Amino acid sequence: MGKIVLRLDRVMADRKISLNELSEAVGVANVNLSKLKNGHVSAIRFSTLEALCEALHCQPGDLIEYDFG
């Protein structure tokens, strides 16, 4: 069975942005971004996704993938 996978870590590495920098840019606590980065969440708000896309200059599909596993 497949699952949704967050690729925030990969996009952050591509953009060479730290967790602290991203946290300040999107207004989300480091602890919550860390959970997103490590895939330890079961949901993400659209407002958070929009803020991440704006800060990272990417599309939602760059951050979220479906793994058919």
mmCIF file of the N, C-alpha and C atoms, coordinates in Angstrom:
data_MODEL
# 
_entry.id   MODEL 
# 
loop_
_atom_site.group_PDB 
_atom_site.id 
_atom_site.type_symbol 
_atom_site.label_atom_id 
_atom_site.label_alt_id 
_atom_site.label_comp_id 
_atom_site.label_asym_id 
_atom_site.label_entity_id 
_atom_site.label_seq_id 
_atom_site.pdbx_PDB_ins_code 
_atom_site.Cartn_x 
_atom_site.Cartn_y 
_atom_site.Cartn_z 
_atom_site.occupancy 
_atom_site.B_iso_or_equiv 
_atom_site.pdbx_formal_charge 
_atom_site.auth_seq_id 
_atom_site.auth_comp_id 
_atom_site.auth_asym_id 
_atom_site.auth_atom_id 
_atom_site.pdbx_PDB_model_num 
ATOM 1   N N  . MET A 1 1  ? 0.840  -1.186 0.000  1.00 0.00 ? 1  MET A N  1 
ATOM 2   C CA . MET A 1 1  ? 0.000  0.000  0.000  1.00 0.00 ? 1  MET A CA 1 
ATOM 3   C C  . MET A 1 1  ? 0.882  1.245  0.000  1.00 0.00 ? 1  MET A C  1 
ATOM 4   N N  . GLY A 1 2  ? 0.510  2.228  -0.764 1.00 0.00 ? 2  GLY A N  1 
ATOM 5   C CA . GLY A 1 2  ? 1.297  3.456  -0.890 1.00 0.00 ? 2  GLY A CA 1 
ATOM 6   C C  . GLY A 1 2  ? 1.067  4.411  0.261  1.00 0.00 ? 2  GLY A C  1 
ATOM 7   N N  . LYS A 1 3  ? 1.819  5.494  0.226  1.00 0.00 ? 3  LYS A N  1 
ATOM 8   C CA . LYS A 1 3  ? 1.651  6.516  1.251  1.00 0.00 ? 3  LYS A CA 1 
ATOM 9   C C  . LYS A 1 3  ? 2.138  7.864  0.726  1.00 0.00 ? 3  LYS A C  1 
ATOM 10  N N  . ILE A 1 4  ? 1.654  8.919  1.351  1.00 0.00 ? 4  ILE A N  1 
ATOM 11  C CA . ILE A 1 4  ? 2.086  10.273 1.045  1.00 0.00 ? 4  ILE A CA 1 
ATOM 12  C C  . ILE A 1 4  ? 3.420  10.514 1.754  1.00 0.00 ? 4  ILE A C  1 
ATOM 13  N N  . VAL A 1 5  ? 4.380  11.078 1.028  1.00 0.00 ? 5  VAL A N  1 
ATOM 14  C CA . VAL A 1 5  ? 5.707  11.339 1.586  1.00 0.00 ? 5  VAL A CA 1 
ATOM 15  C C  . VAL A 1 5  ? 6.020  12.824 1.418  1.00 0.00 ? 5  VAL A C  1 
ATOM 16  N N  . LEU A 1 6  ? 6.463  13.457 2.510  1.00 0.00 ? 6  LEU A N  1 
ATOM 17  C CA . LEU A 1 6  ? 6.879  14.856 2.446  1.00 0.00 ? 6  LEU A CA 1 
ATOM 18  C C  . LEU A 1 6  ? 8.350  14.922 2.094  1.00 0.00 ? 6  LEU A C  1 
ATOM 19  N N  . ARG A 1 7  ? 8.700  15.774 1.140  1.00 0.00 ? 7  ARG A N  1 
ATOM 20  C CA . ARG A 1 7  ? 10.084 15.920 0.670  1.00 0.00 ? 7  ARG A CA 1 
ATOM 21  C C  . ARG A 1 7  ? 10.674 17.272 1.056  1.00 0.00 ? 7  ARG A C  1 
ATOM 22  N N  . LEU A 1 8  ? 10.233 17.810 2.180  1.00 0.00 ? 8  LEU A N  1 
ATOM 23  C CA . LEU A 1 8  ? 10.714 19.112 2.624  1.00 0.00 ? 8  LEU A CA 1 
ATOM 24  C C  . LEU A 1 8  ? 12.228 19.112 2.806  1.00 0.00 ? 8  LEU A C  1 
ATOM 25  N N  . ASP A 1 9  ? 12.764 18.030 3.329  1.00 0.00 ? 9  ASP A N  1 
ATOM 26  C CA . ASP A 1 9  ? 14.215 17.949 3.548  1.00 0.00 ? 9  ASP A CA 1 
ATOM 27  C C  . ASP A 1 9  ? 14.989 18.106 2.246  1.00 0.00 ? 9  ASP A C  1 
ATOM 28  N N  . ARG A 1 10 ? 14.518 17.468 1.202  1.00 0.00 ? 10 ARG A N  1 
ATOM 29  C CA . ARG A 1 10 ? 15.187 17.533 -0.102 1.00 0.00 ? 10 ARG A CA 1 
ATOM 30  C C  . ARG A 1 10 ? 15.127 18.934 -0.703 1.00 0.00 ? 10 ARG A C  1 
ATOM 31  N N  . VAL A 1 11 ? 13.941 19.562 -0.618 1.00 0.00 ? 11 VAL A N  1 
ATOM 32  C CA . VAL A 1 11 ? 13.779 20.906 -1.177 1.00 0.00 ? 11 VAL A CA 1 
ATOM 33  C C  . VAL A 1 11 ? 14.621 21.909 -0.384 1.00 0.00 ? 11 VAL A C  1 
ATOM 34  N N  . MET A 1 12 ? 14.649 21.764 0.932  1.00 0.00 ? 12 MET A N  1 
ATOM 35  C CA . MET A 1 12 ? 15.480 22.643 1.754  1.00 0.00 ? 12 MET A CA 1 
ATOM 36  C C  . MET A 1 12 ? 16.952 22.504 1.382  1.00 0.00 ? 12 MET A C  1 
ATOM 37  N N  . ALA A 1 13 ? 17.405 21.292 1.178  1.00 0.00 ? 13 ALA A N  1 
ATOM 38  C CA . ALA A 1 13 ? 18.802 21.056 0.803  1.00 0.00 ? 13 ALA A CA 1 
ATOM 39  C C  . ALA A 1 13 ? 19.096 21.669 -0.563 1.00 0.00 ? 13 ALA A C  1 
ATOM 40  N N  . ASP A 1 14 ? 18.166 21.502 -1.514 1.00 0.00 ? 14 ASP A N  1 
ATOM 41  C CA . ASP A 1 14 ? 18.350 22.086 -2.849 1.00 0.00 ? 14 ASP A CA 1 
ATOM 42  C C  . ASP A 1 14 ? 18.453 23.606 -2.785 1.00 0.00 ? 14 ASP A C  1 
ATOM 43  N N  . ARG A 1 15 ? 17.667 24.208 -1.878 1.00 0.00 ? 15 ARG A N  1 
ATOM 44  C CA . ARG A 1 15 ? 17.638 25.671 -1.770 1.00 0.00 ? 15 ARG A CA 1 
ATOM 45  C C  . ARG A 1 15 ? 18.699 26.197 -0.792 1.00 0.00 ? 15 ARG A C  1 
ATOM 46  N N  . LYS A 1 16 ? 19.391 25.258 -0.125 1.00 0.00 ? 16 LYS A N  1 
ATOM 47  C CA . LYS A 1 16 ? 20.418 25.619 0.872  1.00 0.00 ? 16 LYS A CA 1 
ATOM 48  C C  . LYS A 1 16 ? 19.857 26.560 1.939  1.00 0.00 ? 16 LYS A C  1 
ATOM 49  N N  . ILE A 1 17 ? 18.716 26.170 2.503  1.00 0.00 ? 17 ILE A N  1 
ATOM 50  C CA . ILE A 1 17 ? 18.067 26.960 3.550  1.00 0.00 ? 17 ILE A CA 1 
ATOM 51  C C  . ILE A 1 17 ? 17.989 26.123 4.822  1.00 0.00 ? 17 ILE A C  1 
ATOM 52  N N  . SER A 1 18 ? 18.286 26.753 5.942  1.00 0.00 ? 18 SER A N  1 
ATOM 53  C CA . SER A 1 18 ? 18.273 26.041 7.219  1.00 0.00 ? 18 SER A CA 1 
ATOM 54  C C  . SER A 1 18 ? 16.857 26.024 7.799  1.00 0.00 ? 18 SER A C  1 
ATOM 55  N N  . LEU A 1 19 ? 16.672 25.160 8.775  1.00 0.00 ? 19 LEU A N  1 
ATOM 56  C CA . LEU A 1 19 ? 15.389 25.062 9.458  1.00 0.00 ? 19 LEU A CA 1 
ATOM 57  C C  . LEU A 1 19 ? 15.043 26.394 10.127 1.00 0.00 ? 19 LEU A C  1 
ATOM 58  N N  . ASN A 1 20 ? 16.031 27.035 10.734 1.00 0.00 ? 20 ASN A N  1 
ATOM 59  C CA . ASN A 1 20 ? 15.797 28.327 11.394 1.00 0.00 ? 20 ASN A CA 1 
ATOM 60  C C  . ASN A 1 20 ? 15.378 29.392 10.393 1.00 0.00 ? 20 ASN A C  1 
ATOM 61  N N  . GLU A 1 21 ? 16.059 29.450 9.251  1.00 0.00 ? 21 GLU A N  1 
ATOM 62  C CA . GLU A 1 21 ? 15.719 30.436 8.217  1.00 0.00 ? 21 GLU A CA 1 
ATOM 63  C C  . GLU A 1 21 ? 14.307 30.201 7.694  1.00 0.00 ? 21 GLU A C  1 
ATOM 64  N N  . LEU A 1 22 ? 13.973 28.956 7.435  1.00 0.00 ? 22 LEU A N  1 
ATOM 65  C CA . LEU A 1 22 ? 12.651 28.625 6.910  1.00 0.00 ? 22 LEU A CA 1 
ATOM 66  C C  . LEU A 1 22 ? 11.577 28.921 7.949  1.00 0.00 ? 22 LEU A C  1 
ATOM 67  N N  . SER A 1 23 ? 11.859 28.606 9.190  1.00 0.00 ? 23 SER A N  1 
ATOM 68  C CA . SER A 1 23 ? 10.924 28.873 10.276 1.00 0.00 ? 23 SER A CA 1 
ATOM 69  C C  . SER A 1 23 ? 10.576 30.357 10.344 1.00 0.00 ? 23 SER A C  1 
ATOM 70  N N  . GLU A 1 24 ? 11.584 31.197 10.248 1.00 0.00 ? 24 GLU A N  1 
ATOM 71  C CA . GLU A 1 24 ? 11.357 32.646 10.273 1.00 0.00 ? 24 GLU A CA 1 
ATOM 72  C C  . GLU A 1 24 ? 10.570 33.106 9.047  1.00 0.00 ? 24 GLU A C  1 
ATOM 73  N N  . ALA A 1 25 ? 10.879 32.534 7.901  1.00 0.00 ? 25 ALA A N  1 
ATOM 74  C CA . ALA A 1 25 ? 10.228 32.947 6.653  1.00 0.00 ? 25 ALA A CA 1 
ATOM 75  C C  . ALA A 1 25 ? 8.748  32.584 6.611  1.00 0.00 ? 25 ALA A C  1 
ATOM 76  N N  . VAL A 1 26 ? 8.385  31.433 7.172  1.00 0.00 ? 26 VAL A N  1 
ATOM 77  C CA . VAL A 1 26 ? 6.992  30.980 7.077  1.00 0.00 ? 26 VAL A CA 1 
ATOM 78  C C  . VAL A 1 26 ? 6.192  31.205 8.354  1.00 0.00 ? 26 VAL A C  1 
ATOM 79  N N  . GLY A 1 27 ? 6.862  31.564 9.444  1.00 0.00 ? 27 GLY A N  1 
ATOM 80  C CA . GLY A 1 27 ? 6.151  31.800 10.695 1.00 0.00 ? 27 GLY A CA 1 
ATOM 81  C C  . GLY A 1 27 ? 5.637  30.538 11.350 1.00 0.00 ? 27 GLY A C  1 
ATOM 82  N N  . VAL A 1 28 ? 6.377  29.456 11.183 1.00 0.00 ? 28 VAL A N  1 
ATOM 83  C CA . VAL A 1 28 ? 6.029  28.176 11.812 1.00 0.00 ? 28 VAL A CA 1 
ATOM 84  C C  . VAL A 1 28 ? 7.174  27.794 12.741 1.00 0.00 ? 28 VAL A C  1 
ATOM 85  N N  . ALA A 1 29 ? 6.845  27.328 13.931 1.00 0.00 ? 29 ALA A N  1 
ATOM 86  C CA . ALA A 1 29 ? 7.860  26.980 14.929 1.00 0.00 ? 29 ALA A CA 1 
ATOM 87  C C  . ALA A 1 29 ? 8.826  25.923 14.397 1.00 0.00 ? 29 ALA A C  1 
ATOM 88  N N  . ASN A 1 30 ? 10.081 26.038 14.814 1.00 0.00 ? 30 ASN A N  1 
ATOM 89  C CA . ASN A 1 30 ? 11.117 25.065 14.419 1.00 0.00 ? 30 ASN A CA 1 
ATOM 90  C C  . ASN A 1 30 ? 10.675 23.635 14.680 1.00 0.00 ? 30 ASN A C  1 
ATOM 91  N N  . VAL A 1 31 ? 10.069 23.425 15.846 1.00 0.00 ? 31 VAL A N  1 
ATOM 92  C CA . VAL A 1 31 ? 9.665  22.074 16.239 1.00 0.00 ? 31 VAL A CA 1 
ATOM 93  C C  . VAL A 1 31 ? 8.658  21.495 15.242 1.00 0.00 ? 31 VAL A C  1 
ATOM 94  N N  . ASN A 1 32 ? 7.724  22.329 14.784 1.00 0.00 ? 32 ASN A N  1 
ATOM 95  C CA . ASN A 1 32 ? 6.716  21.845 13.832 1.00 0.00 ? 32 ASN A CA 1 
ATOM 96  C C  . ASN A 1 32 ? 7.316  21.623 12.451 1.00 0.00 ? 32 ASN A C  1 
ATOM 97  N N  . LEU A 1 33 ? 8.225  22.501 12.035 1.00 0.00 ? 33 LEU A N  1 
ATOM 98  C CA . LEU A 1 33 ? 8.897  22.291 10.749 1.00 0.00 ? 33 LEU A CA 1 
ATOM 99  C C  . LEU A 1 33 ? 9.769  21.042 10.797 1.00 0.00 ? 33 LEU A C  1 
ATOM 100 N N  . SER A 1 34 ? 10.400 20.798 11.925 1.00 0.00 ? 34 SER A N  1 
ATOM 101 C CA . SER A 1 34 ? 11.225 19.603 12.077 1.00 0.00 ? 34 SER A CA 1 
ATOM 102 C C  . SER A 1 34 ? 10.378 18.345 11.920 1.00 0.00 ? 34 SER A C  1 
ATOM 103 N N  . LYS A 1 35 ? 9.183  18.353 12.494 1.00 0.00 ? 35 LYS A N  1 
ATOM 104 C CA . LYS A 1 35 ? 8.266  17.208 12.343 1.00 0.00 ? 35 LYS A CA 1 
ATOM 105 C C  . LYS A 1 35 ? 7.882  17.018 10.880 1.00 0.00 ? 35 LYS A C  1 
ATOM 106 N N  . LEU A 1 36 ? 7.615  18.133 10.192 1.00 0.00 ? 36 LEU A N  1 
ATOM 107 C CA . LEU A 1 36 ? 7.298  18.047 8.762  1.00 0.00 ? 36 LEU A CA 1 
ATOM 108 C C  . LEU A 1 36 ? 8.482  17.487 7.981  1.00 0.00 ? 36 LEU A C  1 
ATOM 109 N N  . LYS A 1 37 ? 9.653  18.018 8.277  1.00 0.00 ? 37 LYS A N  1 
ATOM 110 C CA . LYS A 1 37 ? 10.875 17.617 7.571  1.00 0.00 ? 37 LYS A CA 1 
ATOM 111 C C  . LYS A 1 37 ? 11.155 16.126 7.737  1.00 0.00 ? 37 LYS A C  1 
ATOM 112 N N  . ASN A 1 38 ? 10.868 15.613 8.929  1.00 0.00 ? 38 ASN A N  1 
ATOM 113 C CA . ASN A 1 38 ? 11.156 14.204 9.222  1.00 0.00 ? 38 ASN A CA 1 
ATOM 114 C C  . ASN A 1 38 ? 9.978  13.278 8.965  1.00 0.00 ? 38 ASN A C  1 
ATOM 115 N N  . GLY A 1 39 ? 8.883  13.836 8.446  1.00 0.00 ? 39 GLY A N  1 
ATOM 116 C CA . GLY A 1 39 ? 7.730  13.007 8.093  1.00 0.00 ? 39 GLY A CA 1 
ATOM 117 C C  . GLY A 1 39 ? 6.929  12.513 9.275  1.00 0.00 ? 39 GLY A C  1 
ATOM 118 N N  . HIS A 1 40 ? 6.984  13.219 10.395 1.00 0.00 ? 40 HIS A N  1 
ATOM 119 C CA . HIS A 1 40 ? 6.276  12.791 11.596 1.00 0.00 ? 40 HIS A CA 1 
ATOM 120 C C  . HIS A 1 40 ? 4.965  13.537 11.789 1.00 0.00 ? 40 HIS A C  1 
ATOM 121 N N  . VAL A 1 41 ? 4.261  13.764 10.699 1.00 0.00 ? 41 VAL A N  1 
ATOM 122 C CA . VAL A 1 41 ? 2.951  14.423 10.749 1.00 0.00 ? 41 VAL A CA 1 
ATOM 123 C C  . VAL A 1 41 ? 1.955  13.621 9.923  1.00 0.00 ? 41 VAL A C  1 
ATOM 124 N N  . SER A 1 42 ? 0.678  13.778 10.253 1.00 0.00 ? 42 SER A N  1 
ATOM 125 C CA . SER A 1 42 ? -0.349 13.074 9.485  1.00 0.00 ? 42 SER A CA 1 
ATOM 126 C C  . SER A 1 42 ? -1.176 14.039 8.645  1.00 0.00 ? 42 SER A C  1 
ATOM 127 N N  . ALA A 1 43 ? -0.927 15.352 8.821  1.00 0.00 ? 43 ALA A N  1 
ATOM 128 C CA . ALA A 1 43 ? -1.675 16.348 8.054  1.00 0.00 ? 43 ALA A CA 1 
ATOM 129 C C  . ALA A 1 43 ? -0.847 17.620 7.947  1.00 0.00 ? 43 ALA A C  1 
ATOM 130 N N  . ILE A 1 44 ? -1.189 18.433 6.938  1.00 0.00 ? 44 ILE A N  1 
ATOM 131 C CA . ILE A 1 44 ? -0.553 19.747 6.776  1.00 0.00 ? 44 ILE A CA 1 
ATOM 132 C C  . ILE A 1 44 ? -1.627 20.712 6.308  1.00 0.00 ? 44 ILE A C  1 
ATOM 133 N N  . ARG A 1 45 ? -1.670 21.885 6.917  1.00 0.00 ? 45 ARG A N  1 
ATOM 134 C CA . ARG A 1 45 ? -2.652 22.893 6.526  1.00 0.00 ? 45 ARG A CA 1 
ATOM 135 C C  . ARG A 1 45 ? -2.262 23.486 5.181  1.00 0.00 ? 45 ARG A C  1 
ATOM 136 N N  . PHE A 1 46 ? -3.268 23.840 4.400  1.00 0.00 ? 46 PHE A N  1 
ATOM 137 C CA . PHE A 1 46 ? -3.002 24.487 3.119  1.00 0.00 ? 46 PHE A CA 1 
ATOM 138 C C  . PHE A 1 46 ? -2.258 25.799 3.322  1.00 0.00 ? 46 PHE A C  1 
ATOM 139 N N  . SER A 1 47 ? -2.578 26.522 4.394  1.00 0.00 ? 47 SER A N  1 
ATOM 140 C CA . SER A 1 47 ? -1.905 27.800 4.643  1.00 0.00 ? 47 SER A CA 1 
ATOM 141 C C  . SER A 1 47 ? -0.406 27.574 4.893  1.00 0.00 ? 47 SER A C  1 
ATOM 142 N N  . THR A 1 48 ? -0.073 26.497 5.574  1.00 0.00 ? 48 THR A N  1 
ATOM 143 C CA . THR A 1 48 ? 1.336  26.162 5.815  1.00 0.00 ? 48 THR A CA 1 
ATOM 144 C C  . THR A 1 48 ? 2.002  25.746 4.512  1.00 0.00 ? 48 THR A C  1 
ATOM 145 N N  . LEU A 1 49 ? 1.311  24.936 3.720  1.00 0.00 ? 49 LEU A N  1 
ATOM 146 C CA . LEU A 1 49 ? 1.835  24.501 2.433  1.00 0.00 ? 49 LEU A CA 1 
ATOM 147 C C  . LEU A 1 49 ? 2.074  25.701 1.517  1.00 0.00 ? 49 LEU A C  1 
ATOM 148 N N  . GLU A 1 50 ? 1.135  26.638 1.498  1.00 0.00 ? 50 GLU A N  1 
ATOM 149 C CA . GLU A 1 50 ? 1.289  27.850 0.692  1.00 0.00 ? 50 GLU A CA 1 
ATOM 150 C C  . GLU A 1 50 ? 2.498  28.664 1.144  1.00 0.00 ? 50 GLU A C  1 
ATOM 151 N N  . ALA A 1 51 ? 2.657  28.815 2.458  1.00 0.00 ? 51 ALA A N  1 
ATOM 152 C CA . ALA A 1 51 ? 3.788  29.586 2.996  1.00 0.00 ? 51 ALA A CA 1 
ATOM 153 C C  . ALA A 1 51 ? 5.111  28.911 2.655  1.00 0.00 ? 51 ALA A C  1 
ATOM 154 N N  . LEU A 1 52 ? 5.157  27.588 2.732  1.00 0.00 ? 52 LEU A N  1 
ATOM 155 C CA . LEU A 1 52 ? 6.372  26.856 2.381  1.00 0.00 ? 52 LEU A CA 1 
ATOM 156 C C  . LEU A 1 52 ? 6.699  27.036 0.901  1.00 0.00 ? 52 LEU A C  1 
ATOM 157 N N  . CYS A 1 53 ? 5.689  26.919 0.046  1.00 0.00 ? 53 CYS A N  1 
ATOM 158 C CA . CYS A 1 53 ? 5.902  27.082 -1.396 1.00 0.00 ? 53 CYS A CA 1 
ATOM 159 C C  . CYS A 1 53 ? 6.402  28.486 -1.725 1.00 0.00 ? 53 CYS A C  1 
ATOM 160 N N  . GLU A 1 54 ? 5.841  29.474 -1.052 1.00 0.00 ? 54 GLU A N  1 
ATOM 161 C CA . GLU A 1 54 ? 6.265  30.852 -1.296 1.00 0.00 ? 54 GLU A CA 1 
ATOM 162 C C  . GLU A 1 54 ? 7.714  31.052 -0.844 1.00 0.00 ? 54 GLU A C  1 
ATOM 163 N N  . ALA A 1 55 ? 8.043  30.576 0.349  1.00 0.00 ? 55 ALA A N  1 
ATOM 164 C CA . ALA A 1 55 ? 9.393  30.767 0.894  1.00 0.00 ? 55 ALA A CA 1 
ATOM 165 C C  . ALA A 1 55 ? 10.444 29.992 0.105  1.00 0.00 ? 55 ALA A C  1 
ATOM 166 N N  . LEU A 1 56 ? 10.070 28.815 -0.397 1.00 0.00 ? 56 LEU A N  1 
ATOM 167 C CA . LEU A 1 56 ? 11.020 27.945 -1.090 1.00 0.00 ? 56 LEU A CA 1 
ATOM 168 C C  . LEU A 1 56 ? 10.947 28.088 -2.615 1.00 0.00 ? 56 LEU A C  1 
ATOM 169 N N  . HIS A 1 57 ? 10.030 28.933 -3.102 1.00 0.00 ? 57 HIS A N  1 
ATOM 170 C CA . HIS A 1 57 ? 9.832  29.121 -4.542 1.00 0.00 ? 57 HIS A CA 1 
ATOM 171 C C  . HIS A 1 57 ? 9.660  27.768 -5.238 1.00 0.00 ? 57 HIS A C  1 
ATOM 172 N N  . CYS A 1 58 ? 8.644  27.025 -4.789 1.00 0.00 ? 58 CYS A N  1 
ATOM 173 C CA . CYS A 1 58 ? 8.399  25.702 -5.363 1.00 0.00 ? 58 CYS A CA 1 
ATOM 174 C C  . CYS A 1 58 ? 6.901  25.463 -5.485 1.00 0.00 ? 58 CYS A C  1 
ATOM 175 N N  . GLN A 1 59 ? 6.557  24.347 -6.068 1.00 0.00 ? 59 GLN A N  1 
ATOM 176 C CA . GLN A 1 59 ? 5.176  23.915 -6.217 1.00 0.00 ? 59 GLN A CA 1 
ATOM 177 C C  . GLN A 1 59 ? 4.854  22.885 -5.126 1.00 0.00 ? 59 GLN A C  1 
ATOM 178 N N  . PRO A 1 60 ? 3.564  22.736 -4.759 1.00 0.00 ? 60 PRO A N  1 
ATOM 179 C CA . PRO A 1 60 ? 3.207  21.729 -3.756 1.00 0.00 ? 60 PRO A CA 1 
ATOM 180 C C  . PRO A 1 60 ? 3.725  20.330 -4.105 1.00 0.00 ? 60 PRO A C  1 
ATOM 181 N N  . GLY A 1 61 ? 3.719  20.015 -5.401 1.00 0.00 ? 61 GLY A N  1 
ATOM 182 C CA . GLY A 1 61 ? 4.207  18.704 -5.840 1.00 0.00 ? 61 GLY A CA 1 
ATOM 183 C C  . GLY A 1 61 ? 5.690  18.493 -5.604 1.00 0.00 ? 61 GLY A C  1 
ATOM 184 N N  . ASP A 1 62 ? 6.434  19.586 -5.391 1.00 0.00 ? 62 ASP A N  1 
ATOM 185 C CA . ASP A 1 62 ? 7.852  19.448 -5.050 1.00 0.00 ? 62 ASP A CA 1 
ATOM 186 C C  . ASP A 1 62 ? 8.014  18.998 -3.606 1.00 0.00 ? 62 ASP A C  1 
ATOM 187 N N  . LEU A 1 63 ? 7.008  19.281 -2.779 1.00 0.00 ? 63 LEU A N  1 
ATOM 188 C CA . LEU A 1 63 ? 7.085  18.964 -1.359 1.00 0.00 ? 63 LEU A CA 1 
ATOM 189 C C  . LEU A 1 63 ? 6.372  17.667 -0.985 1.00 0.00 ? 63 LEU A C  1 
ATOM 190 N N  . ILE A 1 64 ? 5.387  17.295 -1.796 1.00 0.00 ? 64 ILE A N  1 
ATOM 191 C CA . ILE A 1 64 ? 4.562  16.123 -1.476 1.00 0.00 ? 64 ILE A CA 1 
ATOM 192 C C  . ILE A 1 64 ? 4.597  15.140 -2.637 1.00 0.00 ? 64 ILE A C  1 
ATOM 193 N N  . GLU A 1 65 ? 4.828  13.874 -2.302 1.00 0.00 ? 65 GLU A N  1 
ATOM 194 C CA . GLU A 1 65 ? 4.810  12.814 -3.318 1.00 0.00 ? 65 GLU A CA 1 
ATOM 195 C C  . GLU A 1 65 ? 3.975  11.648 -2.825 1.00 0.00 ? 65 GLU A C  1 
ATOM 196 N N  . TYR A 1 66 ? 3.482  10.872 -3.750 1.00 0.00 ? 66 TYR A N  1 
ATOM 197 C CA . TYR A 1 66 ? 2.805  9.630  -3.409 1.00 0.00 ? 66 TYR A CA 1 
ATOM 198 C C  . TYR A 1 66 ? 3.729  8.488  -3.745 1.00 0.00 ? 66 TYR A C  1 
ATOM 199 N N  . ASP A 1 67 ? 4.066  7.704  -2.726 1.00 0.00 ? 67 ASP A N  1 
ATOM 200 C CA . ASP A 1 67 ? 4.958  6.543  -2.901 1.00 0.00 ? 67 ASP A CA 1 
ATOM 201 C C  . ASP A 1 67 ? 4.084  5.310  -3.056 1.00 0.00 ? 67 ASP A C  1 
ATOM 202 N N  . PHE A 1 68 ? 4.127  4.708  -4.233 1.00 0.00 ? 68 PHE A N  1 
ATOM 203 C CA . PHE A 1 68 ? 3.283  3.551  -4.506 1.00 0.00 ? 68 PHE A CA 1 
ATOM 204 C C  . PHE A 1 68 ? 3.772  2.299  -3.774 1.00 0.00 ? 68 PHE A C  1 
ATOM 205 N N  . GLY A 1 69 ? 5.018  2.361  -3.279 1.00 0.00 ? 69 GLY A N  1 
ATOM 206 C CA . GLY A 1 69 ? 5.642  1.329  -2.467 1.00 0.00 ? 69 GLY A CA 1 
ATOM 207 C C  . GLY A 1 69 ? 5.200  -0.030 -2.769 1.00 0.00 ? 69 GLY A C  1 
# 
